[in-house]
Amino acid sequence: MNICCFTGYLTDNPKISVVDDVVLAEFTIVVYTYRRSKNTGEKTRIPTFIQCEAWHTGAETIEKFAQKGTKLTVYASAKNYSKDNRSVIFRVNEFDFCQQDYE
């Protein structure tokens, strides 16, 4: 089974294009993990950048409502996109916009 779930923030505005009359949205989200130092107890934030692509109506919705900094949860499948099989892009199957925290 090839199902991944990530919650993170868009690093930039989605890049929109049309491929064979189908809308494609390409974007990157940053997901943070946290580690605590055993020596100092200090908590550090470690970013991981996830490259995603959404097609059809999903791409159109992301184009309309998402921008840099938007918090998203994406449910995606991993796909190799290079011949060396070391590069992965995640094809978005579903997504949710997360409520933003405002002070």
Stockholm file with secondary structure:
# STOCKHOLM 1.0

chainA/1-103         MNICCFTGYLTDNPKISVVDDVVLAEFTIVVYTYRRSKNTGEKTRIPTFIQCEAWHTGAETIEKFAQKGTKLTVYASAKNYSKDNRSVIFRVNEFDFCQQDYE
#=GR chainA/1-103 SS CCCEEEEEEESSCCEEEEETTEEEEEEEEEEEEEEECTTTCCEEEEEEEEEEEEEHHHHHHHHHHCCTTCEEEEEEEEEECSTTSCCEEEEEEEEEECCCCCC
#=GC SS_cons         CCCEEEEEEESSCCEEEEETTEEEEEEEEEEEEEEECTTTCCEEEEEEEEEEEEEHHHHHHHHHHCCTTCEEEEEEEEEECSTTSCCEEEEEEEEEECCCCCC
//
